């Protein structure tokens, strides 16, 4: 179970004080929270492409978060920033890249 980060101040808090790990197509930022559950925020700018590409990227990231939830620690906020080229990845490739960032230093 997880919640979604919606407020700008929550995004900025995680982005300014969180631990950042980069991969080729994603930037994963994580920060402990006091809520007690995992929270996810996704950033997909227009640099990725049109609305179709951005929505696909967001769907894939949400599905990775849902299926591989055991990799994401509880009581942590995550902001995943999609980078150029991420809209071309299949779900398994995206999962491999994001989990690689979480398991080790990218």
N, CA, C and O atoms as a MOPAC input file, in Angstrom:
PM7 MOZYME 1SCF
protein

 N      0.84400 1    -1.18700 1     0.00000 1
 C      0.00000 1     0.00000 1     0.00000 1
 C      0.88200 1     1.24100 1     0.00000 1
 O      1.90100 1     1.29400 1     0.68900 1
 N      0.48900 1     2.20900 1    -0.76000 1
 C      1.24600 1     3.44300 1    -0.79900 1
 C      0.31600 1     4.60400 1    -1.08600 1
 O     -0.82000 1     4.43100 1    -1.52800 1
 N      0.83300 1     5.79400 1    -0.82100 1
 C      0.12100 1     7.01500 1    -1.14400 1
 C      0.90400 1     7.76700 1    -2.20600 1
 O      2.02600 1     7.39800 1    -2.55200 1
 N      0.30200 1     8.81400 1    -2.70800 1
 C      0.92000 1     9.61000 1    -3.75900 1
 C      1.28500 1    10.97700 1    -3.19300 1
 O      0.49200 1    11.60100 1    -2.48800 1
 N      2.50000 1    11.43800 1    -3.51100 1
 C      2.87700 1    12.80700 1    -3.16000 1
 C      2.15500 1    13.74400 1    -4.10900 1
 O      2.23100 1    13.57400 1    -5.32600 1
 N      1.46100 1    14.72300 1    -3.57300 1
 C      0.69300 1    15.62800 1    -4.40700 1
 C      1.09400 1    17.09500 1    -4.22800 1
 O      0.96700 1    17.89100 1    -5.15800 1
 N      1.56900 1    17.44400 1    -3.05800 1
 C      1.83500 1    18.85700 1    -2.76700 1
 C      3.26100 1    19.24000 1    -3.15500 1
 O      4.20600 1    18.46800 1    -2.99000 1
 N      3.37700 1    20.43800 1    -3.66600 1
 C      4.67600 1    20.94700 1    -4.11100 1
 C      5.69400 1    20.95500 1    -2.97900 1
 O      6.86600 1    20.65000 1    -3.19900 1
 N      5.26200 1    21.30000 1    -1.77500 1
 C      6.19900 1    21.35700 1    -0.65000 1
 C      6.75600 1    19.97400 1    -0.32200 1
 O      7.91000 1    19.86100 1     0.09100 1
 N      5.95700 1    18.91900 1    -0.49900 1
 C      6.45500 1    17.56500 1    -0.27900 1
 C      7.49800 1    17.17700 1    -1.32400 1
 O      8.53000 1    16.59600 1    -0.99200 1
 N      7.22300 1    17.50300 1    -2.59500 1
 C      8.17800 1    17.24400 1    -3.66200 1
 C      9.49300 1    17.97000 1    -3.38900 1
 O     10.56800 1    17.37800 1    -3.48400 1
 N      9.39900 1    19.25600 1    -3.04900 1
 C     10.59900 1    20.06000 1    -2.82300 1
 C     11.38900 1    19.55900 1    -1.62300 1
 O     12.62000 1    19.56300 1    -1.65100 1
 N     10.70600 1    19.13000 1    -0.57600 1
 C     11.39100 1    18.60900 1     0.60700 1
 C     12.21300 1    17.37100 1     0.25000 1
 O     13.37500 1    17.25400 1     0.63800 1
 N     11.60500 1    16.46200 1    -0.48300 1
 C     12.31000 1    15.24100 1    -0.87700 1
 C     13.45100 1    15.58200 1    -1.82700 1
 O     14.55100 1    15.04800 1    -1.68600 1
 N     13.20700 1    16.45900 1    -2.78600 1
 C     14.24000 1    16.79800 1    -3.75900 1
 C     15.41100 1    17.53800 1    -3.13100 1
 O     16.55300 1    17.33900 1    -3.54300 1
 N     15.15300 1    18.38600 1    -2.14500 1
 C     16.23000 1    19.15600 1    -1.52700 1
 C     17.01800 1    18.38000 1    -0.48500 1
 O     18.22200 1    18.59200 1    -0.34600 1
 N     16.36700 1    17.48300 1     0.25300 1
 C     17.02200 1    16.81000 1     1.37300 1
 C     17.15700 1    15.30500 1     1.19600 1
 O     17.66300 1    14.62300 1     2.08700 1
 N     16.71600 1    14.77900 1     0.06600 1
 C     16.75700 1    13.34300 1    -0.13500 1
 C     18.07000 1    12.85100 1    -0.71100 1
 O     18.91200 1    13.63100 1    -1.15400 1
 N     18.22200 1    11.53900 1    -0.69200 1
 C     19.38800 1    10.87700 1    -1.27700 1
 C     19.10500 1    10.57600 1    -2.73900 1
 O     18.09000 1     9.95800 1    -3.06200 1
 N     19.99000 1    11.00600 1    -3.62100 1
 C     19.76100 1    10.88800 1    -5.05900 1
 C     20.60700 1     9.77300 1    -5.64400 1
 O     21.78000 1     9.61000 1    -5.30800 1
 N     19.97700 1     9.00500 1    -6.53200 1
 C     20.67100 1     7.96000 1    -7.27500 1
 C     20.25700 1     8.08000 1    -8.72800 1
 O     19.06900 1     8.12500 1    -9.04600 1
 N     21.23900 1     8.13100 1    -9.60100 1
 C     20.95300 1     8.32000 1   -11.02400 1
 C     21.19800 1     7.04000 1   -11.79500 1
 O     22.10000 1     6.26100 1   -11.48900 1
 N     20.37300 1     6.85000 1   -12.79700 1
 C     20.62300 1     5.82100 1   -13.79700 1
 C     20.53300 1     6.50800 1   -15.15200 1
 O     20.42800 1     7.73200 1   -15.22500 1
 N     20.57100 1     5.74200 1   -16.19900 1
 C     20.54600 1     6.33300 1   -17.53300 1
 C     19.23100 1     7.05700 1   -17.78900 1
 O     19.23100 1     8.14900 1   -18.35700 1
 N     18.11800 1     6.47100 1   -17.38200 1
 C     16.80600 1     7.01500 1   -17.72100 1
 C     16.01000 1     7.55700 1   -16.53800 1
 O     14.93600 1     8.12600 1   -16.73900 1
 N     16.50500 1     7.39700 1   -15.30900 1
 C     15.74300 1     7.82900 1   -14.14300 1
 C     16.65600 1     8.47500 1   -13.10600 1
 O     17.84900 1     8.18000 1   -13.02700 1
 N     16.06800 1     9.35500 1   -12.32400 1
 C     16.69400 1     9.89100 1   -11.12900 1
 C     15.76800 1     9.51800 1    -9.97600 1
 O     14.60900 1     9.93300 1    -9.94600 1
 N     16.27900 1     8.73300 1    -9.03000 1
 C     15.48000 1     8.27400 1    -7.89600 1
 C     15.95700 1     9.01400 1    -6.65400 1
 O     17.12800 1     8.93700 1    -6.28300 1
 N     15.03700 1     9.73000 1    -6.01900 1
 C     15.34500 1    10.48600 1    -4.80800 1
 C     14.49800 1     9.90500 1    -3.67800 1
 O     13.28800 1     9.73200 1    -3.82600 1
 N     15.13500 1     9.60900 1    -2.55700 1
 C     14.37800 1     9.04900 1    -1.43400 1
 C     14.72400 1     9.77300 1    -0.14000 1
 O     15.84500 1    10.23900 1     0.05900 1
 N     13.72300 1     9.85000 1     0.73400 1
 C     13.86100 1    10.56000 1     2.00000 1
 C     12.91200 1     9.92300 1     3.01000 1
 O     11.76200 1     9.62700 1     2.68700 1
 N     13.39000 1     9.71400 1     4.22300 1
 C     12.54500 1     9.17000 1     5.28500 1
 C     11.38700 1    10.11600 1     5.58200 1
 O     11.52800 1    11.33300 1     5.45700 1
 N     10.23300 1     9.55700 1     5.97800 1
 C      9.09600 1    10.38400 1     6.37400 1
 C      8.57800 1     9.93400 1     7.73100 1
 O      9.01800 1     8.91400 1     8.26200 1
 N      7.65200 1    10.68800 1     8.28800 1
 C      7.08800 1    10.35300 1     9.59600 1
 C      5.68500 1     9.78000 1     9.46700 1
 O      5.04000 1     9.47900 1    10.47100 1
 N      5.21400 1     9.62800 1     8.24100 1
 C      3.85200 1     9.14400 1     8.01300 1
 C      3.75800 1     7.64800 1     8.29800 1
 O      2.72700 1     7.17600 1     8.77800 1
 N      4.82600 1     6.89400 1     8.00800 1
 C      4.82500 1     5.46400 1     8.27900 1
 C      4.51900 1     4.59800 1     7.07700 1
 O      4.52900 1     3.37200 1     7.18900 1
 N      4.24900 1     5.19600 1     5.93500 1
 C      3.99800 1     4.41200 1     4.73000 1
 C      4.83600 1     4.96200 1     3.58400 1
 O      5.38800 1     6.05900 1     3.66300 1
 N      4.91600 1     4.17000 1     2.51500 1
 C      5.63100 1     4.61000 1     1.32100 1
 C      4.79800 1     5.62800 1     0.57100 1
 O      3.57800 1     5.49500 1     0.47300 1
 N      5.45900 1     6.64300 1     0.04200 1
 C      4.77000 1     7.61900 1    -0.79500 1
 C      5.58700 1     7.82200 1    -2.06500 1
 O      6.81700 1     7.83900 1    -2.03400 1
 N      4.88700 1     7.97400 1    -3.17100 1
 C      5.53300 1     8.07500 1    -4.47400 1
 C      5.13600 1     9.36500 1    -5.16600 1
 O      3.96500 1     9.74500 1    -5.17500 1
 N      6.11900 1    10.03000 1    -5.74200 1
 C      5.89100 1    11.18800 1    -6.59200 1
 C      6.63400 1    10.97000 1    -7.89900 1
 O      7.76500 1    10.48400 1    -7.89800 1
 N      6.01200 1    11.32300 1    -9.00500 1
 C      6.60300 1    11.11600 1   -10.32000 1
 C      6.69900 1    12.45900 1   -11.03200 1
 O      5.75000 1    13.24300 1   -11.03800 1
 N      7.86500 1    12.71200 1   -11.63400 1
 C      8.06700 1    13.91700 1   -12.41900 1
 C      8.37900 1    13.48400 1   -13.83900 1
 O      9.35400 1    12.77300 1   -14.08400 1
 N      7.53900 1    13.92100 1   -14.77700 1
 C      7.74300 1    13.63200 1   -16.19600 1
 C      7.53000 1    14.93100 1   -16.96300 1
 O      6.39300 1    15.32900 1   -17.21800 1
 N      8.61600 1    15.58400 1   -17.32600 1
 C      8.50500 1    16.88000 1   -17.98400 1
 C      8.27200 1    16.71800 1   -19.48300 1
 O      8.27700 1    15.60500 1   -20.00900 1
 N      8.07200 1    17.83300 1   -20.15300 1
 C      7.82100 1    17.81200 1   -21.58800 1
 C      9.05400 1    17.42500 1   -22.38900 1
 O      8.95400 1    17.17200 1   -23.59000 1
 N     10.21000 1    17.37600 1   -21.74600 1
 C     11.42000 1    16.92400 1   -22.42800 1
 C     11.30300 1    15.46900 1   -22.86500 1
 O     11.97100 1    15.04500 1   -23.80900 1
 N     10.46200 1    14.71200 1   -22.18600 1
 C     10.27900 1    13.30100 1   -22.50300 1
 C      9.52500 1    13.13500 1   -23.81300 1
 O      9.84800 1    12.25500 1   -24.61100 1
 N      8.53800 1    13.96400 1   -24.03300 1
 C      7.73500 1    13.87700 1   -25.24200 1
 C      6.34900 1    14.43700 1   -24.98700 1
 O      6.12600 1    15.19900 1   -24.04700 1
 N      5.43700 1    14.04400 1   -25.83600 1
 C      4.06200 1    14.50600 1   -25.71400 1
 C      3.34400 1    13.83900 1   -24.55900 1
 O      3.93800 1    13.08600 1   -23.78700 1
 N      2.06100 1    14.12500 1   -24.45400 1
 C      1.26300 1    13.61600 1   -23.34200 1
 C      1.20900 1    12.09600 1   -23.32500 1
 O      1.20400 1    11.48700 1   -22.25400 1
 N      1.16900 1    11.48300 1   -24.49100 1
 C      1.09100 1    10.02400 1   -24.56200 1
 C      2.34000 1     9.39900 1   -23.95000 1
 O      2.23900 1     8.46100 1   -23.15800 1
 N      3.50900 1     9.90800 1   -24.30900 1
 C      4.76500 1     9.37300 1   -23.78000 1
 C      4.88600 1     9.62200 1   -22.28100 1
 O      5.30300 1     8.73800 1   -21.53200 1
 N      4.52200 1    10.82100 1   -21.84700 1
 C      4.62200 1    11.13700 1   -20.41800 1
 C      3.68400 1    10.25500 1   -19.59700 1
 O      4.07200 1     9.75900 1   -18.53900 1
 N      2.46800 1    10.05800 1   -20.06700 1
 C      1.52100 1     9.21100 1   -19.33900 1
 C      1.97500 1     7.76400 1   -19.30200 1
 O      1.77200 1     7.07800 1   -18.30000 1
 N      2.58500 1     7.29100 1   -20.37500 1
 C      3.08300 1     5.92200 1   -20.40800 1
 C      4.20500 1     5.74800 1   -19.38600 1
 O      4.24500 1     4.75100 1   -18.66500 1
 N      5.10700 1     6.71300 1   -19.32800 1
 C      6.20000 1     6.66100 1   -18.36200 1
 C      5.64600 1     6.60500 1   -16.94300 1
 O      6.11800 1     5.81800 1   -16.12300 1
 N      4.65500 1     7.42900 1   -16.64900 1
 C      4.06900 1     7.44100 1   -15.31200 1
 C      3.37500 1     6.12600 1   -14.98800 1
 O      3.46900 1     5.63800 1   -13.86100 1
 N      2.68300 1     5.55000 1   -15.95600 1
 C      2.03100 1     4.25000 1   -15.74100 1
 C      3.05100 1     3.16800 1   -15.43600 1
 O      2.85100 1     2.34900 1   -14.53900 1
 N      4.14200 1     3.16700 1   -16.18400 1
 C      5.18800 1     2.15600 1   -15.97900 1
 C      5.81400 1     2.30400 1   -14.60000 1
 O      6.02100 1     1.30600 1   -13.91000 1
 N      6.11600 1     3.51700 1   -14.19000 1
 C      6.71900 1     3.73700 1   -12.87100 1
 C      5.76900 1     3.30800 1   -11.75800 1
 O      6.19400 1     2.67000 1   -10.79400 1
 N      4.49300 1     3.64900 1   -11.88100 1
 C      3.51700 1     3.21500 1   -10.86500 1
 C      3.41900 1     1.69100 1   -10.79700 1
 O      3.28900 1     1.12500 1    -9.71100 1
 N      3.48000 1     1.03500 1   -11.93700 1
 C      3.39700 1    -0.42300 1   -11.96000 1
 C      4.63900 1    -1.05700 1   -11.33500 1
 O      4.53400 1    -2.05400 1   -10.62100 1
 N      5.80400 1    -0.48800 1   -11.59900 1
 C      7.03500 1    -0.97300 1   -10.95700 1
 C      6.92300 1    -0.80500 1    -9.44900 1
 O      7.29400 1    -1.70700 1    -8.69800 1
 N      6.42300 1     0.32200 1    -9.00300 1
 C      6.25400 1     0.58900 1    -7.57600 1
 C      5.26400 1    -0.39500 1    -6.95800 1
 O      5.44100 1    -0.81900 1    -5.81600 1
 N      4.24200 1    -0.75300 1    -7.69400 1
 C      3.23600 1    -1.68800 1    -7.18800 1
 C      3.77600 1    -3.10900 1    -7.14300 1
 O      3.63100 1    -3.79200 1    -6.12900 1
 N      4.39800 1    -3.56600 1    -8.22900 1
 C      4.85200 1    -4.94800 1    -8.31200 1
 C      6.08600 1    -5.23200 1    -7.45700 1
 O      6.20500 1    -6.31000 1    -6.87600 1
 N      6.99100 1    -4.27800 1    -7.38000 1
 C      8.24000 1    -4.47200 1    -6.66200 1
 C      8.26600 1    -3.63900 1    -5.38800 1
 O      9.29300 1    -3.05400 1    -5.04200 1
 N      7.15200 1    -3.58700 1    -4.70300 1
 C      7.03200 1    -2.79000 1    -3.49100 1
 C      7.96000 1    -3.21800 1    -2.37900 1
 O      8.32100 1    -2.41400 1    -1.52000 1
 N      8.35600 1    -4.49600 1    -2.38900 1
 C      9.24300 1    -4.99000 1    -1.34500 1
 C     10.63900 1    -4.36900 1    -1.44500 1
 O     11.39100 1    -4.40100 1    -0.47100 1
 N     10.99300 1    -3.81400 1    -2.58400 1
 C     12.29300 1    -3.15300 1    -2.73800 1
 C     12.29500 1    -1.74300 1    -2.15300 1
 O     13.34900 1    -1.20600 1    -1.81200 1
 N     11.11800 1    -1.15400 1    -2.04100 1
 C     10.98400 1     0.21000 1    -1.54400 1
 C     10.72100 1     0.15800 1    -0.04100 1
 O      9.69600 1    -0.37800 1     0.38000 1
 N     11.62400 1     0.70400 1     0.78000 1
 C     11.42300 1     0.63200 1     2.22900 1
 C     10.18800 1     1.40200 1     2.70000 1
 O      9.79300 1     2.39500 1     2.08900 1
 N      9.58800 1     0.93100 1     3.78900 1
 C      8.46400 1     1.63200 1     4.39300 1
 C      8.94900 1     2.94900 1     5.00000 1
 O     10.14700 1     3.14800 1     5.19900 1
 N      8.01800 1     3.82900 1     5.28700 1
 C      8.29300 1     5.13900 1     5.88900 1
 C      9.28500 1     5.95300 1     5.06900 1
 O     10.15700 1     6.62700 1     5.61600 1
 N      9.14000 1     5.88200 1     3.75300 1
 C     10.05100 1     6.60000 1     2.86600 1
 C      9.25700 1     7.26800 1     1.76100 1
 O      8.30800 1     6.69500 1     1.22700 1
 N      9.66000 1     8.49700 1     1.42000 1
 C      9.09300 1     9.20100 1     0.27300 1
 C     10.03500 1     8.99800 1    -0.91100 1
 O     11.25500 1     9.07500 1    -0.76300 1
 N      9.47200 1     8.74200 1    -2.06400 1
 C     10.24300 1     8.56300 1    -3.28500 1
 C      9.76100 1     9.55500 1    -4.33000 1
 O      8.55800 1     9.70700 1    -4.54200 1
 N     10.68800 1    10.22100 1    -4.97500 1
 C     10.38400 1    11.02900 1    -6.14700 1
 C     11.21900 1    10.43500 1    -7.27400 1
 O     12.44600 1    10.37700 1    -7.18400 1
 N     10.55600 1    10.00100 1    -8.31900 1
 C     11.23600 1     9.42200 1    -9.47400 1
 C     11.08100 1    10.39900 1   -10.63300 1
 O      9.97000 1    10.69600 1   -11.07200 1
 N     12.20900 1    10.88600 1   -11.11400 1
 C     12.23100 1    11.83900 1   -12.21200 1
 C     12.61000 1    11.07300 1   -13.47400 1
 O     13.69000 1    10.48800 1   -13.55900 1
 N     11.71100 1    11.08600 1   -14.45100 1
 C     11.98400 1    10.41800 1   -15.72200 1
 C     12.85800 1    11.32300 1   -16.57200 1
 O     12.65700 1    12.53700 1   -16.62100 1
 N     13.82400 1    10.72200 1   -17.23800 1
 C     14.72600 1    11.47500 1   -18.09800 1
 C     14.46400 1    11.09900 1   -19.55300 1
 O     13.69400 1    10.18300 1   -19.84100 1
 N     15.10800 1    11.81000 1   -20.45400 1
 C     14.92500 1    11.53800 1   -21.88500 1
 C     15.22500 1    10.07300 1   -22.18900 1
 O     16.18600 1     9.50800 1   -21.66600 1
 N     14.41900 1     9.47800 1   -23.01600 1
 C     14.61500 1     8.08700 1   -23.40100 1
 C     13.85000 1     7.10100 1   -22.54700 1
 O     13.75000 1     5.92900 1   -22.91000 1
 N     13.30700 1     7.53900 1   -21.42400 1
 C     12.60000 1     6.61300 1   -20.53800 1
 C     11.27200 1     6.14500 1   -21.12600 1
 O     10.75100 1     5.10600 1   -20.72100 1
 N     10.72300 1     6.89300 1   -22.06900 1
 C      9.44100 1     6.48900 1   -22.65900 1
 C      9.60600 1     5.29900 1   -23.60900 1
 O      8.61500 1     4.68800 1   -24.00800 1
 N     10.83700 1     4.96800 1   -23.97100 1
 C     11.06300 1     3.84900 1   -24.88300 1
 C     11.29000 1     2.53000 1   -24.15300 1
 O     11.34700 1     1.47900 1   -24.79100 1
 N     11.42000 1     2.56600 1   -22.83700 1
 C     11.71500 1     1.36000 1   -22.07600 1
 C     10.47800 1     0.49800 1   -21.88600 1
 O      9.36700 1     1.00200 1   -21.72400 1
 N     10.68900 1    -0.79500 1   -21.90700 1
 C      9.63500 1    -1.73800 1   -21.54100 1
 C      9.58900 1    -1.82500 1   -20.01900 1
 O     10.49600 1    -1.35300 1   -19.33400 1
 N      8.53400 1    -2.42600 1   -19.50100 1
 C      8.32800 1    -2.47500 1   -18.05900 1
 C      9.47100 1    -3.18900 1   -17.33600 1
 O      9.92300 1    -2.72400 1   -16.29000 1
 N      9.94100 1    -4.30700 1   -17.87900 1
 C     11.01700 1    -5.05900 1   -17.24300 1
 C     12.32000 1    -4.25500 1   -17.22000 1
 O     13.06400 1    -4.30400 1   -16.24100 1
 N     12.59000 1    -3.52800 1   -18.28400 1
 C     13.80300 1    -2.70400 1   -18.32600 1
 C     13.73200 1    -1.57200 1   -17.30800 1
 O     14.71300 1    -1.27200 1   -16.62700 1
 N     12.56600 1    -0.95000 1   -17.21300 1
 C     12.38600 1     0.12300 1   -16.23100 1
 C     12.52400 1    -0.42500 1   -14.81200 1
 O     13.14900 1     0.20900 1   -13.96300 1
 N     11.94900 1    -1.58900 1   -14.55100 1
 C     12.04000 1    -2.20600 1   -13.22600 1
 C     13.48900 1    -2.52000 1   -12.88300 1
 O     13.92000 1    -2.31600 1   -11.74800 1
 N     14.23100 1    -3.01100 1   -13.84900 1
 C     15.63800 1    -3.34200 1   -13.61800 1
 C     16.44300 1    -2.08200 1   -13.28300 1
 O     17.28900 1    -2.09400 1   -12.39000 1
 N     16.17200 1    -1.01500 1   -14.00100 1
 C     16.91300 1     0.21800 1   -13.78300 1
 C     16.57500 1     0.85500 1   -12.42900 1
 O     17.46900 1     1.28200 1   -11.69900 1
 N     15.28900 1     0.91500 1   -12.10500 1
 C     14.86900 1     1.52800 1   -10.83800 1
 C     15.32000 1     0.68500 1    -9.65400 1
 O     15.79800 1     1.22600 1    -8.65700 1
 N     15.17300 1    -0.63300 1    -9.75100 1
 C     15.61100 1    -1.49700 1    -8.64100 1
 C     17.12500 1    -1.45200 1    -8.48900 1
 O     17.63900 1    -1.56400 1    -7.37600 1
 N     17.84300 1    -1.28900 1    -9.59900 1
 C     19.29900 1    -1.13900 1    -9.51500 1
 C     19.68700 1     0.09500 1    -8.72900 1
 O     20.66100 1     0.07600 1    -7.97600 1
 N     18.93400 1     1.16600 1    -8.89900 1
 C     19.20000 1     2.38300 1    -8.13000 1
 C     18.91600 1     2.17800 1    -6.64600 1
 O     19.62000 1     2.72800 1    -5.79900 1
 N     17.91200 1     1.40800 1    -6.33300 1
 C     17.55400 1     1.20300 1    -4.93700 1
 C     18.48800 1     0.22900 1    -4.22900 1
 O     18.75800 1     0.37000 1    -3.03700 1
 N     18.98000 1    -0.76300 1    -4.97700 1
 C     19.80600 1    -1.80800 1    -4.37000 1
 C     21.25000 1    -1.36500 1    -4.17400 1
 O     21.90700 1    -1.79100 1    -3.22400 1
 N     21.74200 1    -0.52000 1    -5.06000 1
 C     23.13700 1    -0.10900 1    -4.97200 1
 C     23.27900 1     1.33900 1    -5.39700 1
 O     22.30400 1     1.98900 1    -5.77300 1
 N     24.45800 1     1.81600 1    -5.33500 1
 C     24.73500 1     3.16800 1    -5.80600 1
 C     24.80900 1     3.14100 1    -7.31900 1
 O     25.60200 1     2.39000 1    -7.88700 1
 N     23.99400 1     3.94800 1    -7.98000 1
 C     24.02700 1     4.02200 1    -9.45800 1
 C     25.12700 1     4.94500 1    -9.90300 1
 O     25.32000 1     5.14200 1   -11.10200 1

